[in-house]
Amino acid sequence: MGATGATGNALLHSLLALGAPVRALTRTPHGPIPGMTGAHHPPVEVQYADAADPHSLRTAFKGAGQLFLTMANSPAQVELETRVIDIAAHAGIGHIVKISAPAAEPDSPVAISRGHHAVEEHLRASGLTHTILRPYAFMQNLLRLAPTVARGIILGTTGDAPCNHIDCRDIGDVAAAALTRPDITGGTYTLTGSEAVSYPGLASRLTALTGNQIRYVGLTPDELRHDLIHNAHMPTWLADHVTEIQQLATTRPETPTTTVIDILGRPPRTLDAFLHEHQAHFHR
């Protein structure tokens, strides 16, 4: 699922590189699949599927043996993902790889993470074989900082707290391994990059990369939430989520895991490499 999204699209490319049969599910089947244009790419079976449309799920799951379940965070996530799991089980899918969250706990201070815990519990109760991937913040989401970086600042509430990030392409590679290697099927894996970097540290790296002075500006949680709603135009629930995960980083120190190298036999992509690859986004 989510073949046009960050992790789903990364997985699609990983599976194609392995030569694995794959069906790309998307709510916009007639739109372009990122990175799939050009004659050098193999044809991909693309099919409409919407978690809010049970009939589309039943049709899309027909004949499939495994499912990659990833969905954009939203207030309806628990309802939608549990429906997907139930329909997948009824359709005969035997293994689900789910994207979850690091703090997926019943009493997590992050509301979205409590939702992921509820979905994980539903998946366990389904009796299906399942693999849980719990990635930290996507490096790709750092590109959303470009408007404030253009003003020479990064806003946050984390202070000097280290923060984990991971490239979505590494998540895709690990997910592909979970779908094609029985030796890691059925586990729960926390995924990070090779280092945890604070927001002031990120500002220093962007300063060196762009040649422009970028500084970290510390806000209170209420100030950050107000900025996200009124300046970044985020919906209230998403502004709450961003504020909650930043606060969690200050109360629960983040450290890298070795999961990516343990599974893939190579280190994860680095933050510096990602920033260099996308430096055009941050130039004023």
Buried (B, 14 or more C-beta within 10 A) or exposed (E): BBBBBBBBBBBBBBBBEEEEEBBBBBBEBEEEBBEBEEEEEEEBEBBBBBBEBEEBBBEBBEEBEBBBBBBEBBBEBBBBBBBBBBBBBEBEBEBBBBBBBBBBBEEBBBEBBBBBBBBBEBBEEBEBBBBBBBBBBBBBEBBEBBEBBBEBBBBBBBEEBBBBBBBBBBBBBBBBBBBBEEEBBEEEBBBBBBBBBBBBBBBBBBBEBBEEEBEBBBBEBEBBBBBBBEEBEBEEEBBBBBBBBBBBBBEEEBEBBEBBEEBBEEEBBBBEEBBEEBEEBBEE
